[in-house]
Amino acid sequence: MKLLGLFLCFTLLFLCPFISQADEPELKREPPRPIVFVPHDRSKSDPQQVHVSLAGKDHMRVTFITEDKKVESVVDYGKQPGKYVGKATGESTSYKYFFYKSGKIHHVKIGPLQPNTIYYYRCGGNGPEFSFKTPPSTFPVEFAIVGDLGQTGWTDATLSQIKKQDYDVFLLPGDLSYADTHQPLWDSFGRLVEPLASKRPWMVTEGNHEIEFFPIIEHTTFKSYNARWKMPYTESLSDSNLYYSFDVAGVHTVMLGSYTDFDSDSDQYQWLKADLAKVDRKTTPWVVVLLHAPWYNTNEAHEGEGESMREAMESLLFSARVDVVFSGHVHAYERFKRVYNNRADPCGPIYITIGDGGNREGLALSFKRPPSPLSVYRESSFGHGRLKVMDGKRAHWSWHRNNDSNSLLADEFWLESLSTSSLCWPSSSSKDEL
């Protein structure tokens, strides 16, 4: 059965343009590196695919999978290796997809935890010991950011380069495993990212490759994603795992869903409006938003796909003086000026596309000419970004290009939080059309 699964793993990939609902014409792309399929090499009762995520103030959620359905959903933890003074019990789930049946997926919320502290933990009362570090409660705080990750040789290179330099929280704006209905690739992805995702919180939102709608066979969208990557939506008063928010130090981060309803009558719109209204910029001076389909994009790939969401929600972000918006979907890197309503505006967010983690489809090579005056830097290369928030006023952004086995700093700049701008409260004029 496992051999059949591996066979389907590679044959079903040819159906992916249909499955992921990508109907745009095929673009010329740089050939991607081969898929990296990571097998399961532990016992049935040992935890695998371990990852951690933030789960409200002072808490973390530990997620792991076991093939043995009798393993309990428990996590033992403490500040010293092998000495566990805390124990928490959580919940478990599983799902079926065509002929596939998942292992037992455990979600255990632990805490309260101290900030900026290393904790050692064991999942299910068995198997290897893991450790993670909680984020700091005050500045500075650093985010590693990369979209459209996948599981190819490029993904391997990106993860290796991220691992070389420490960070506090990993942000991924959609398109995680590129399983595209073939469920063993979800398991492989979980094992591939475990060395990083078990050590620092990974906060993700969904992309089009997480939809996994399949005619006749499967009509429930996001079934695998929601079962495996539970995010703190209830903690942020959201009704859906597809959009939520969380705080780290003085940064409020909002994860939006590009592939669920977002018009003014939608639950997501009403939640976003209420969520942004509660932010106190005196105690949380930075507001960052992530979503999958970019609202601003000068690449021919996926041109205009985020436009309807932009028209529906952009005014909410502008009124809240959101500092920066990260997106994926386009397999390239692009940074814009501060923008609102297709014009340069000193009180609008900076828009950054970072869908260049290591997907199996290759790069989006065709940028429109001539370049827009709003686009500051654009490049079709794989890589990752880092946002280091120094204090309540200043942050440093850097984009690191993958160059074979090396990471090269290709773009960087300093930005100031709009919370400190007297010009931007309550509004400002705009100029320079896209």
Disulfide bonds with the S-S distance in Angstrom:
Cys347-Cys424 2.12
